[in-house]
Amino acid sequence: MDFRGLLFPGSATLLALADEMREVRTICHCGKKATMVVRQDAQGGAIKEGAQVQIGGNETYISLCRRHWREAVGR
């Protein structure tokens, strides 16, 4: 999923057709498994809108568990 919690185009189809799936495991700052990402602005606040793909923006993303993602984006 993207930083807004939405699937990328084609993701559902790829998951349905895949014979094998390899998970990249990341950890939230609380120690739980991170399943979501947040895109941050220069001040560290969560960006809630914008282009789904940001080229060269890896340093703006942090991995979070669902609980902390919801807190960050206000859901």
mmCIF file of the N, C-alpha and C atoms, coordinates in Angstrom:
data_MODEL
# 
_entry.id   MODEL 
# 
loop_
_atom_site.group_PDB 
_atom_site.id 
_atom_site.type_symbol 
_atom_site.label_atom_id 
_atom_site.label_alt_id 
_atom_site.label_comp_id 
_atom_site.label_asym_id 
_atom_site.label_entity_id 
_atom_site.label_seq_id 
_atom_site.pdbx_PDB_ins_code 
_atom_site.Cartn_x 
_atom_site.Cartn_y 
_atom_site.Cartn_z 
_atom_site.occupancy 
_atom_site.B_iso_or_equiv 
_atom_site.pdbx_formal_charge 
_atom_site.auth_seq_id 
_atom_site.auth_comp_id 
_atom_site.auth_asym_id 
_atom_site.auth_atom_id 
_atom_site.pdbx_PDB_model_num 
ATOM 1   N N  . MET A 1 1  ? 0.827  -1.184  0.000   1.00 0.00 ? 1  MET A N  1 
ATOM 2   C CA . MET A 1 1  ? 0.000  0.000   0.000   1.00 0.00 ? 1  MET A CA 1 
ATOM 3   C C  . MET A 1 1  ? 0.871  1.247   0.000   1.00 0.00 ? 1  MET A C  1 
ATOM 4   N N  . ASP A 1 2  ? 0.259  2.351   -0.411  1.00 0.00 ? 2  ASP A N  1 
ATOM 5   C CA . ASP A 1 2  ? 0.987  3.609   -0.423  1.00 0.00 ? 2  ASP A CA 1 
ATOM 6   C C  . ASP A 1 2  ? 0.852  4.324   0.916   1.00 0.00 ? 2  ASP A C  1 
ATOM 7   N N  . PHE A 1 3  ? 1.380  5.539   1.009   1.00 0.00 ? 3  PHE A N  1 
ATOM 8   C CA . PHE A 1 3  ? 1.358  6.298   2.256   1.00 0.00 ? 3  PHE A CA 1 
ATOM 9   C C  . PHE A 1 3  ? -0.038 6.713   2.686   1.00 0.00 ? 3  PHE A C  1 
ATOM 10  N N  . ARG A 1 4  ? -1.014 6.638   1.765   1.00 0.00 ? 4  ARG A N  1 
ATOM 11  C CA . ARG A 1 4  ? -2.399 6.962   2.088   1.00 0.00 ? 4  ARG A CA 1 
ATOM 12  C C  . ARG A 1 4  ? -3.212 5.738   2.483   1.00 0.00 ? 4  ARG A C  1 
ATOM 13  N N  . GLY A 1 5  ? -2.584 4.551   2.415   1.00 0.00 ? 5  GLY A N  1 
ATOM 14  C CA . GLY A 1 5  ? -3.277 3.319   2.746   1.00 0.00 ? 5  GLY A CA 1 
ATOM 15  C C  . GLY A 1 5  ? -4.042 2.740   1.576   1.00 0.00 ? 5  GLY A C  1 
ATOM 16  N N  . LEU A 1 6  ? -3.734 3.176   0.355   1.00 0.00 ? 6  LEU A N  1 
ATOM 17  C CA . LEU A 1 6  ? -4.410 2.703   -0.851  1.00 0.00 ? 6  LEU A CA 1 
ATOM 18  C C  . LEU A 1 6  ? -3.505 1.759   -1.626  1.00 0.00 ? 6  LEU A C  1 
ATOM 19  N N  . LEU A 1 7  ? -4.110 0.798   -2.315  1.00 0.00 ? 7  LEU A N  1 
ATOM 20  C CA . LEU A 1 7  ? -3.338 -0.113  -3.148  1.00 0.00 ? 7  LEU A CA 1 
ATOM 21  C C  . LEU A 1 7  ? -2.781 0.613   -4.368  1.00 0.00 ? 7  LEU A C  1 
ATOM 22  N N  . PHE A 1 8  ? -1.614 0.203   -4.798  1.00 0.00 ? 8  PHE A N  1 
ATOM 23  C CA . PHE A 1 8  ? -1.072 0.684   -6.061  1.00 0.00 ? 8  PHE A CA 1 
ATOM 24  C C  . PHE A 1 8  ? -1.869 0.021   -7.185  1.00 0.00 ? 8  PHE A C  1 
ATOM 25  N N  . PRO A 1 9  ? -1.992 0.681   -8.349  1.00 0.00 ? 9  PRO A N  1 
ATOM 26  C CA . PRO A 1 9  ? -2.704 0.064   -9.467  1.00 0.00 ? 9  PRO A CA 1 
ATOM 27  C C  . PRO A 1 9  ? -2.074 -1.290  -9.804  1.00 0.00 ? 9  PRO A C  1 
ATOM 28  N N  . GLY A 1 10 ? -2.892 -2.282  -9.938  1.00 0.00 ? 10 GLY A N  1 
ATOM 29  C CA . GLY A 1 10 ? -2.404 -3.606  -10.301 1.00 0.00 ? 10 GLY A CA 1 
ATOM 30  C C  . GLY A 1 10 ? -1.987 -4.477  -9.125  1.00 0.00 ? 10 GLY A C  1 
ATOM 31  N N  . SER A 1 11 ? -1.914 -3.931  -7.921  1.00 0.00 ? 11 SER A N  1 
ATOM 32  C CA . SER A 1 11 ? -1.457 -4.712  -6.763  1.00 0.00 ? 11 SER A CA 1 
ATOM 33  C C  . SER A 1 11 ? -2.358 -5.907  -6.473  1.00 0.00 ? 11 SER A C  1 
ATOM 34  N N  . ALA A 1 12 ? -3.659 -5.697  -6.489  1.00 0.00 ? 12 ALA A N  1 
ATOM 35  C CA . ALA A 1 12 ? -4.585 -6.791  -6.186  1.00 0.00 ? 12 ALA A CA 1 
ATOM 36  C C  . ALA A 1 12 ? -4.439 -7.917  -7.223  1.00 0.00 ? 12 ALA A C  1 
ATOM 37  N N  . THR A 1 13 ? -4.284 -7.547  -8.480  1.00 0.00 ? 13 THR A N  1 
ATOM 38  C CA . THR A 1 13 ? -4.114 -8.548  -9.538  1.00 0.00 ? 13 THR A CA 1 
ATOM 39  C C  . THR A 1 13 ? -2.815 -9.316  -9.352  1.00 0.00 ? 13 THR A C  1 
ATOM 40  N N  . LEU A 1 14 ? -1.732 -8.596  -9.056  1.00 0.00 ? 14 LEU A N  1 
ATOM 41  C CA . LEU A 1 14 ? -0.445 -9.259  -8.835  1.00 0.00 ? 14 LEU A CA 1 
ATOM 42  C C  . LEU A 1 14 ? -0.518 -10.233 -7.664  1.00 0.00 ? 14 LEU A C  1 
ATOM 43  N N  . LEU A 1 15 ? -1.160 -9.833  -6.583  1.00 0.00 ? 15 LEU A N  1 
ATOM 44  C CA . LEU A 1 15 ? -1.301 -10.722 -5.432  1.00 0.00 ? 15 LEU A CA 1 
ATOM 45  C C  . LEU A 1 15 ? -2.127 -11.955 -5.776  1.00 0.00 ? 15 LEU A C  1 
ATOM 46  N N  . ALA A 1 16 ? -3.150 -11.760 -6.580  1.00 0.00 ? 16 ALA A N  1 
ATOM 47  C CA . ALA A 1 16 ? -4.010 -12.884 -6.973  1.00 0.00 ? 16 ALA A CA 1 
ATOM 48  C C  . ALA A 1 16 ? -3.281 -13.868 -7.884  1.00 0.00 ? 16 ALA A C  1 
ATOM 49  N N  . LEU A 1 17 ? -2.366 -13.378 -8.710  1.00 0.00 ? 17 LEU A N  1 
ATOM 50  C CA . LEU A 1 17 ? -1.669 -14.225 -9.674  1.00 0.00 ? 17 LEU A CA 1 
ATOM 51  C C  . LEU A 1 17 ? -0.351 -14.804 -9.166  1.00 0.00 ? 17 LEU A C  1 
ATOM 52  N N  . ALA A 1 18 ? 0.151  -14.273 -8.084  1.00 0.00 ? 18 ALA A N  1 
ATOM 53  C CA . ALA A 1 18 ? 1.479  -14.675 -7.594  1.00 0.00 ? 18 ALA A CA 1 
ATOM 54  C C  . ALA A 1 18 ? 1.481  -16.114 -7.081  1.00 0.00 ? 18 ALA A C  1 
ATOM 55  N N  . ASP A 1 19 ? 2.519  -16.847 -7.445  1.00 0.00 ? 19 ASP A N  1 
ATOM 56  C CA . ASP A 1 19 ? 2.731  -18.189 -6.913  1.00 0.00 ? 19 ASP A CA 1 
ATOM 57  C C  . ASP A 1 19 ? 3.472  -18.126 -5.578  1.00 0.00 ? 19 ASP A C  1 
ATOM 58  N N  . GLU A 1 20 ? 4.180  -17.052 -5.386  1.00 0.00 ? 20 GLU A N  1 
ATOM 59  C CA . GLU A 1 20 ? 5.018  -16.907 -4.194  1.00 0.00 ? 20 GLU A CA 1 
ATOM 60  C C  . GLU A 1 20 ? 5.073  -15.433 -3.809  1.00 0.00 ? 20 GLU A C  1 
ATOM 61  N N  . MET A 1 21 ? 5.136  -15.169 -2.514  1.00 0.00 ? 21 MET A N  1 
ATOM 62  C CA . MET A 1 21 ? 5.246  -13.794 -2.046  1.00 0.00 ? 21 MET A CA 1 
ATOM 63  C C  . MET A 1 21 ? 6.333  -13.739 -0.986  1.00 0.00 ? 21 MET A C  1 
ATOM 64  N N  . ARG A 1 22 ? 7.236  -12.795 -1.133  1.00 0.00 ? 22 ARG A N  1 
ATOM 65  C CA . ARG A 1 22 ? 8.296  -12.601 -0.145  1.00 0.00 ? 22 ARG A CA 1 
ATOM 66  C C  . ARG A 1 22 ? 8.065  -11.288 0.559   1.00 0.00 ? 22 ARG A C  1 
ATOM 67  N N  . GLU A 1 23 ? 8.024  -11.356 1.851   1.00 0.00 ? 23 GLU A N  1 
ATOM 68  C CA . GLU A 1 23 ? 7.736  -10.184 2.662   1.00 0.00 ? 23 GLU A CA 1 
ATOM 69  C C  . GLU A 1 23 ? 9.031  -9.501  3.086   1.00 0.00 ? 23 GLU A C  1 
ATOM 70  N N  . VAL A 1 24 ? 9.060  -8.182  2.915   1.00 0.00 ? 24 VAL A N  1 
ATOM 71  C CA . VAL A 1 24 ? 10.161 -7.388  3.441   1.00 0.00 ? 24 VAL A CA 1 
ATOM 72  C C  . VAL A 1 24 ? 9.711  -6.925  4.822   1.00 0.00 ? 24 VAL A C  1 
ATOM 73  N N  . ARG A 1 25 ? 10.399 -7.372  5.842   1.00 0.00 ? 25 ARG A N  1 
ATOM 74  C CA . ARG A 1 25 ? 9.965  -7.082  7.211   1.00 0.00 ? 25 ARG A CA 1 
ATOM 75  C C  . ARG A 1 25 ? 10.627 -5.820  7.739   1.00 0.00 ? 25 ARG A C  1 
ATOM 76  N N  . THR A 1 26 ? 9.789  -4.955  8.280   1.00 0.00 ? 26 THR A N  1 
ATOM 77  C CA . THR A 1 26 ? 10.268 -3.747  8.935   1.00 0.00 ? 26 THR A CA 1 
ATOM 78  C C  . THR A 1 26 ? 9.586  -3.638  10.289  1.00 0.00 ? 26 THR A C  1 
ATOM 79  N N  . ILE A 1 27 ? 10.174 -2.847  11.161  1.00 0.00 ? 27 ILE A N  1 
ATOM 80  C CA . ILE A 1 27 ? 9.685  -2.718  12.530  1.00 0.00 ? 27 ILE A CA 1 
ATOM 81  C C  . ILE A 1 27 ? 9.301  -1.260  12.807  1.00 0.00 ? 27 ILE A C  1 
ATOM 82  N N  . CYS A 1 28 ? 8.163  -1.078  13.441  1.00 0.00 ? 28 CYS A N  1 
ATOM 83  C CA . CYS A 1 28 ? 7.703  0.236   13.891  1.00 0.00 ? 28 CYS A CA 1 
ATOM 84  C C  . CYS A 1 28 ? 8.558  0.662   15.090  1.00 0.00 ? 28 CYS A C  1 
ATOM 85  N N  . HIS A 1 29 ? 8.548  1.948   15.387  1.00 0.00 ? 29 HIS A N  1 
ATOM 86  C CA . HIS A 1 29 ? 9.320  2.442   16.535  1.00 0.00 ? 29 HIS A CA 1 
ATOM 87  C C  . HIS A 1 29 ? 8.851  1.848   17.860  1.00 0.00 ? 29 HIS A C  1 
ATOM 88  N N  . CYS A 1 30 ? 7.638  1.277   17.909  1.00 0.00 ? 30 CYS A N  1 
ATOM 89  C CA . CYS A 1 30 ? 7.126  0.658   19.132  1.00 0.00 ? 30 CYS A CA 1 
ATOM 90  C C  . CYS A 1 30 ? 7.582  -0.794  19.269  1.00 0.00 ? 30 CYS A C  1 
ATOM 91  N N  . GLY A 1 31 ? 8.209  -1.337  18.218  1.00 0.00 ? 31 GLY A N  1 
ATOM 92  C CA . GLY A 1 31 ? 8.693  -2.711  18.250  1.00 0.00 ? 31 GLY A CA 1 
ATOM 93  C C  . GLY A 1 31 ? 7.802  -3.708  17.536  1.00 0.00 ? 31 GLY A C  1 
ATOM 94  N N  . LYS A 1 32 ? 6.582  -3.295  17.163  1.00 0.00 ? 32 LYS A N  1 
ATOM 95  C CA . LYS A 1 32 ? 5.681  -4.185  16.433  1.00 0.00 ? 32 LYS A CA 1 
ATOM 96  C C  . LYS A 1 32 ? 6.040  -4.210  14.950  1.00 0.00 ? 32 LYS A C  1 
ATOM 97  N N  . LYS A 1 33 ? 5.499  -5.209  14.258  1.00 0.00 ? 33 LYS A N  1 
ATOM 98  C CA . LYS A 1 33 ? 5.701  -5.331  12.821  1.00 0.00 ? 33 LYS A CA 1 
ATOM 99  C C  . LYS A 1 33 ? 5.097  -4.116  12.115  1.00 0.00 ? 33 LYS A C  1 
ATOM 100 N N  . ALA A 1 34 ? 5.876  -3.489  11.249  1.00 0.00 ? 34 ALA A N  1 
ATOM 101 C CA . ALA A 1 34 ? 5.394  -2.344  10.477  1.00 0.00 ? 34 ALA A CA 1 
ATOM 102 C C  . ALA A 1 34 ? 4.750  -2.839  9.195   1.00 0.00 ? 34 ALA A C  1 
ATOM 103 N N  . THR A 1 35 ? 3.507  -2.459  8.976   1.00 0.00 ? 35 THR A N  1 
ATOM 104 C CA . THR A 1 35 ? 2.784  -2.865  7.780   1.00 0.00 ? 35 THR A CA 1 
ATOM 105 C C  . THR A 1 35 ? 2.370  -1.674  6.920   1.00 0.00 ? 35 THR A C  1 
ATOM 106 N N  . MET A 1 36 ? 2.647  -0.461  7.382   1.00 0.00 ? 36 MET A N  1 
ATOM 107 C CA . MET A 1 36 ? 2.219  0.757   6.704   1.00 0.00 ? 36 MET A CA 1 
ATOM 108 C C  . MET A 1 36 ? 3.416  1.710   6.603   1.00 0.00 ? 36 MET A C  1 
ATOM 109 N N  . VAL A 1 37 ? 3.295  2.711   5.748   1.00 0.00 ? 37 VAL A N  1 
ATOM 110 C CA . VAL A 1 37 ? 4.310  3.755   5.660   1.00 0.00 ? 37 VAL A CA 1 
ATOM 111 C C  . VAL A 1 37 ? 3.645  5.126   5.707   1.00 0.00 ? 37 VAL A C  1 
ATOM 112 N N  . VAL A 1 38 ? 4.374  6.093   6.220   1.00 0.00 ? 38 VAL A N  1 
ATOM 113 C CA . VAL A 1 38 ? 3.937  7.487   6.245   1.00 0.00 ? 38 VAL A CA 1 
ATOM 114 C C  . VAL A 1 38 ? 4.978  8.298   5.491   1.00 0.00 ? 38 VAL A C  1 
ATOM 115 N N  . ARG A 1 39 ? 4.521  9.206   4.646   1.00 0.00 ? 39 ARG A N  1 
ATOM 116 C CA . ARG A 1 39 ? 5.414  10.159  3.988   1.00 0.00 ? 39 ARG A CA 1 
ATOM 117 C C  . ARG A 1 39 ? 5.433  11.416  4.854   1.00 0.00 ? 39 ARG A C  1 
ATOM 118 N N  . GLN A 1 40 ? 6.629  11.866  5.208   1.00 0.00 ? 40 GLN A N  1 
ATOM 119 C CA . GLN A 1 40 ? 6.763  13.011  6.093   1.00 0.00 ? 40 GLN A CA 1 
ATOM 120 C C  . GLN A 1 40 ? 7.224  14.255  5.351   1.00 0.00 ? 40 GLN A C  1 
ATOM 121 N N  . ASP A 1 41 ? 6.795  15.423  5.869   1.00 0.00 ? 41 ASP A N  1 
ATOM 122 C CA . ASP A 1 41 ? 7.294  16.684  5.343   1.00 0.00 ? 41 ASP A CA 1 
ATOM 123 C C  . ASP A 1 41 ? 8.595  17.044  6.059   1.00 0.00 ? 41 ASP A C  1 
ATOM 124 N N  . ALA A 1 42 ? 9.159  18.193  5.770   1.00 0.00 ? 42 ALA A N  1 
ATOM 125 C CA . ALA A 1 42 ? 10.451 18.608  6.335   1.00 0.00 ? 42 ALA A CA 1 
ATOM 126 C C  . ALA A 1 42 ? 10.406 18.748  7.853   1.00 0.00 ? 42 ALA A C  1 
ATOM 127 N N  . GLN A 1 43 ? 9.230  19.003  8.416   1.00 0.00 ? 43 GLN A N  1 
ATOM 128 C CA . GLN A 1 43 ? 9.086  19.150  9.867   1.00 0.00 ? 43 GLN A CA 1 
ATOM 129 C C  . GLN A 1 43 ? 8.747  17.832  10.567  1.00 0.00 ? 43 GLN A C  1 
ATOM 130 N N  . GLY A 1 44 ? 8.606  16.756  9.824   1.00 0.00 ? 44 GLY A N  1 
ATOM 131 C CA . GLY A 1 44 ? 8.296  15.455  10.401  1.00 0.00 ? 44 GLY A CA 1 
ATOM 132 C C  . GLY A 1 44 ? 6.818  15.144  10.507  1.00 0.00 ? 44 GLY A C  1 
ATOM 133 N N  . GLY A 1 45 ? 5.960  16.026  9.980   1.00 0.00 ? 45 GLY A N  1 
ATOM 134 C CA . GLY A 1 45 ? 4.520  15.779  9.991   1.00 0.00 ? 45 GLY A CA 1 
ATOM 135 C C  . GLY A 1 45 ? 4.115  14.858  8.856   1.00 0.00 ? 45 GLY A C  1 
ATOM 136 N N  . ALA A 1 46 ? 3.022  14.139  9.055   1.00 0.00 ? 46 ALA A N  1 
ATOM 137 C CA . ALA A 1 46 ? 2.533  13.204  8.037   1.00 0.00 ? 46 ALA A CA 1 
ATOM 138 C C  . ALA A 1 46 ? 1.890  13.959  6.882   1.00 0.00 ? 46 ALA A C  1 
ATOM 139 N N  . ILE A 1 47 ? 2.295  13.605  5.662   1.00 0.00 ? 47 ILE A N  1 
ATOM 140 C CA . ILE A 1 47 ? 1.678  14.143  4.456   1.00 0.00 ? 47 ILE A CA 1 
ATOM 141 C C  . ILE A 1 47 ? 0.514  13.220  4.116   1.00 0.00 ? 47 ILE A C  1 
ATOM 142 N N  . LYS A 1 48 ? -0.676 13.799  3.945   1.00 0.00 ? 48 LYS A N  1 
ATOM 143 C CA . LYS A 1 48 ? -1.877 12.985  3.738   1.00 0.00 ? 48 LYS A CA 1 
ATOM 144 C C  . LYS A 1 48 ? -2.369 12.997  2.299   1.00 0.00 ? 48 LYS A C  1 
ATOM 145 N N  . GLU A 1 49 ? -1.869 13.913  1.478   1.00 0.00 ? 49 GLU A N  1 
ATOM 146 C CA . GLU A 1 49 ? -2.284 14.023  0.081   1.00 0.00 ? 49 GLU A CA 1 
ATOM 147 C C  . GLU A 1 49 ? -1.048 14.173  -0.792  1.00 0.00 ? 49 GLU A C  1 
ATOM 148 N N  . GLY A 1 50 ? -1.216 13.910  -2.072  1.00 0.00 ? 50 GLY A N  1 
ATOM 149 C CA . GLY A 1 50 ? -0.126 14.097  -3.013  1.00 0.00 ? 50 GLY A CA 1 
ATOM 150 C C  . GLY A 1 50 ? -0.024 12.941  -3.974  1.00 0.00 ? 50 GLY A C  1 
ATOM 151 N N  . ALA A 1 51 ? 0.979  13.034  -4.842  1.00 0.00 ? 51 ALA A N  1 
ATOM 152 C CA . ALA A 1 51 ? 1.202  12.000  -5.847  1.00 0.00 ? 51 ALA A CA 1 
ATOM 153 C C  . ALA A 1 51 ? 1.490  10.662  -5.172  1.00 0.00 ? 51 ALA A C  1 
ATOM 154 N N  . GLN A 1 52 ? 0.965  9.593   -5.747  1.00 0.00 ? 52 GLN A N  1 
ATOM 155 C CA . GLN A 1 52 ? 1.153  8.271   -5.174  1.00 0.00 ? 52 GLN A CA 1 
ATOM 156 C C  . GLN A 1 52 ? 2.616  7.842   -5.221  1.00 0.00 ? 52 GLN A C  1 
ATOM 157 N N  . VAL A 1 53 ? 3.315  8.237   -6.267  1.00 0.00 ? 53 VAL A N  1 
ATOM 158 C CA . VAL A 1 53 ? 4.719  7.869   -6.425  1.00 0.00 ? 53 VAL A CA 1 
ATOM 159 C C  . VAL A 1 53 ? 5.566  9.130   -6.350  1.00 0.00 ? 53 VAL A C  1 
ATOM 160 N N  . GLN A 1 54 ? 6.602  9.089   -5.533  1.00 0.00 ? 54 GLN A N  1 
ATOM 161 C CA . GLN A 1 54 ? 7.537  10.198  -5.407  1.00 0.00 ? 54 GLN A CA 1 
ATOM 162 C C  . GLN A 1 54 ? 8.932  9.675   -5.767  1.00 0.00 ? 54 GLN A C  1 
ATOM 163 N N  . ILE A 1 55 ? 9.480  10.153  -6.848  1.00 0.00 ? 55 ILE A N  1 
ATOM 164 C CA . ILE A 1 55 ? 10.787 9.696   -7.302  1.00 0.00 ? 55 ILE A CA 1 
ATOM 165 C C  . ILE A 1 55 ? 11.873 10.278  -6.394  1.00 0.00 ? 55 ILE A C  1 
ATOM 166 N N  . GLY A 1 56 ? 12.750 9.414   -5.905  1.00 0.00 ? 56 GLY A N  1 
ATOM 167 C CA . GLY A 1 56 ? 13.866 9.863   -5.086  1.00 0.00 ? 56 GLY A CA 1 
ATOM 168 C C  . GLY A 1 56 ? 13.485 10.344  -3.707  1.00 0.00 ? 56 GLY A C  1 
ATOM 169 N N  . GLY A 1 57 ? 12.373 9.893   -3.184  1.00 0.00 ? 57 GLY A N  1 
ATOM 170 C CA . GLY A 1 57 ? 11.911 10.382  -1.893  1.00 0.00 ? 57 GLY A CA 1 
ATOM 171 C C  . GLY A 1 57 ? 12.009 9.382   -0.762  1.00 0.00 ? 57 GLY A C  1 
ATOM 172 N N  . ASN A 1 58 ? 12.884 8.394   -0.881  1.00 0.00 ? 58 ASN A N  1 
ATOM 173 C CA . ASN A 1 58 ? 12.953 7.346   0.141   1.00 0.00 ? 58 ASN A CA 1 
ATOM 174 C C  . ASN A 1 58 ? 13.205 7.883   1.539   1.00 0.00 ? 58 ASN A C  1 
ATOM 175 N N  . GLU A 1 59 ? 13.934 8.985   1.661   1.00 0.00 ? 59 GLU A N  1 
ATOM 176 C CA . GLU A 1 59 ? 14.246 9.529   2.980   1.00 0.00 ? 59 GLU A CA 1 
ATOM 177 C C  . GLU A 1 59 ? 13.031 10.176  3.657   1.00 0.00 ? 59 GLU A C  1 
ATOM 178 N N  . THR A 1 60 ? 11.927 10.329  2.931   1.00 0.00 ? 60 THR A N  1 
ATOM 179 C CA . THR A 1 60 ? 10.748 10.960  3.505   1.00 0.00 ? 60 THR A CA 1 
ATOM 180 C C  . THR A 1 60 ? 9.746  9.957   4.075   1.00 0.00 ? 60 THR A C  1 
ATOM 181 N N  . TYR A 1 61 ? 10.033 8.667   3.957   1.00 0.00 ? 61 TYR A N  1 
ATOM 182 C CA . TYR A 1 61 ? 9.103  7.638   4.420   1.00 0.00 ? 61 TYR A CA 1 
ATOM 183 C C  . TYR A 1 61 ? 9.572  7.001   5.722   1.00 0.00 ? 61 TYR A C  1 
ATOM 184 N N  . ILE A 1 62 ? 8.611  6.698   6.608   1.00 0.00 ? 62 ILE A N  1 
ATOM 185 C CA . ILE A 1 62 ? 8.918  5.899   7.795   1.00 0.00 ? 62 ILE A CA 1 
ATOM 186 C C  . ILE A 1 62 ? 7.913  4.754   7.865   1.00 0.00 ? 62 ILE A C  1 
ATOM 187 N N  . SER A 1 63 ? 8.363  3.626   8.354   1.00 0.00 ? 63 SER A N  1 
ATOM 188 C CA . SER A 1 63 ? 7.514  2.435   8.487   1.00 0.00 ? 63 SER A CA 1 
ATOM 189 C C  . SER A 1 63 ? 6.860  2.430   9.855   1.00 0.00 ? 63 SER A C  1 
ATOM 190 N N  . LEU A 1 64 ? 5.564  2.139   9.879   1.00 0.00 ? 64 LEU A N  1 
ATOM 191 C CA . LEU A 1 64 ? 4.803  2.135   11.124  1.00 0.00 ? 64 LEU A CA 1 
ATOM 192 C C  . LEU A 1 64 ? 3.863  0.933   11.183  1.00 0.00 ? 64 LEU A C  1 
ATOM 193 N N  . CYS A 1 65 ? 3.510  0.536   12.407  1.00 0.00 ? 65 CYS A N  1 
ATOM 194 C CA . CYS A 1 65 ? 2.437  -0.446  12.583  1.00 0.00 ? 65 CYS A CA 1 
ATOM 195 C C  . CYS A 1 65 ? 1.127  0.272   12.264  1.00 0.00 ? 65 CYS A C  1 
ATOM 196 N N  . ARG A 1 66 ? 0.051  -0.472  12.089  1.00 0.00 ? 66 ARG A N  1 
ATOM 197 C CA . ARG A 1 66 ? -1.229 0.138   11.716  1.00 0.00 ? 66 ARG A CA 1 
ATOM 198 C C  . ARG A 1 66 ? -1.704 1.145   12.770  1.00 0.00 ? 66 ARG A C  1 
ATOM 199 N N  . ARG A 1 67 ? -1.514 0.850   14.049  1.00 0.00 ? 67 ARG A N  1 
ATOM 200 C CA . ARG A 1 67 ? -1.954 1.761   15.114  1.00 0.00 ? 67 ARG A CA 1 
ATOM 201 C C  . ARG A 1 67 ? -1.265 3.118   15.005  1.00 0.00 ? 67 ARG A C  1 
ATOM 202 N N  . HIS A 1 68 ? 0.051  3.118   14.863  1.00 0.00 ? 68 HIS A N  1 
ATOM 203 C CA . HIS A 1 68 ? 0.777  4.376   14.785  1.00 0.00 ? 68 HIS A CA 1 
ATOM 204 C C  . HIS A 1 68 ? 0.553  5.093   13.448  1.00 0.00 ? 68 HIS A C  1 
ATOM 205 N N  . TRP A 1 69 ? 0.287  4.333   12.379  1.00 0.00 ? 69 TRP A N  1 
ATOM 206 C CA . TRP A 1 69 ? -0.060 4.946   11.099  1.00 0.00 ? 69 TRP A CA 1 
ATOM 207 C C  . TRP A 1 69 ? -1.376 5.699   11.240  1.00 0.00 ? 69 TRP A C  1 
ATOM 208 N N  . ARG A 1 70 ? -2.367 5.072   11.870  1.00 0.00 ? 70 ARG A N  1 
ATOM 209 C CA . ARG A 1 70 ? -3.671 5.730   12.067  1.00 0.00 ? 70 ARG A CA 1 
ATOM 210 C C  . ARG A 1 70 ? -3.517 7.000   12.894  1.00 0.00 ? 70 ARG A C  1 
ATOM 211 N N  . GLU A 1 71 ? -2.700 6.939   13.932  1.00 0.00 ? 71 GLU A N  1 
ATOM 212 C CA . GLU A 1 71 ? -2.467 8.135   14.754  1.00 0.00 ? 71 GLU A CA 1 
ATOM 213 C C  . GLU A 1 71 ? -1.803 9.227   13.930  1.00 0.00 ? 71 GLU A C  1 
ATOM 214 N N  . ALA A 1 72 ? -0.852 8.859   13.079  1.00 0.00 ? 72 ALA A N  1 
ATOM 215 C CA . ALA A 1 72 ? -0.113 9.836   12.284  1.00 0.00 ? 72 ALA A CA 1 
ATOM 216 C C  . ALA A 1 72 ? -0.988 10.517  11.235  1.00 0.00 ? 72 ALA A C  1 
ATOM 217 N N  . VAL A 1 73 ? -1.880 9.761   10.613  1.00 0.00 ? 73 VAL A N  1 
ATOM 218 C CA . VAL A 1 73 ? -2.711 10.334  9.542   1.00 0.00 ? 73 VAL A CA 1 
ATOM 219 C C  . VAL A 1 73 ? -4.100 10.748  10.026  1.00 0.00 ? 73 VAL A C  1 
ATOM 220 N N  . GLY A 1 74 ? -4.394 10.528  11.284  1.00 0.00 ? 74 GLY A N  1 
ATOM 221 C CA . GLY A 1 74 ? -5.666 10.971  11.838  1.00 0.00 ? 74 GLY A CA 1 
ATOM 222 C C  . GLY A 1 74 ? -6.856 10.137  11.449  1.00 0.00 ? 74 GLY A C  1 
ATOM 223 N N  . ARG A 1 75 ? -6.669 8.812   11.366  1.00 0.00 ? 75 ARG A N  1 
ATOM 224 C CA . ARG A 1 75 ? -7.797 7.922   11.022  1.00 0.00 ? 75 ARG A CA 1 
ATOM 225 C C  . ARG A 1 75 ? -8.147 7.025   12.154  1.00 0.00 ? 75 ARG A C  1 
# 
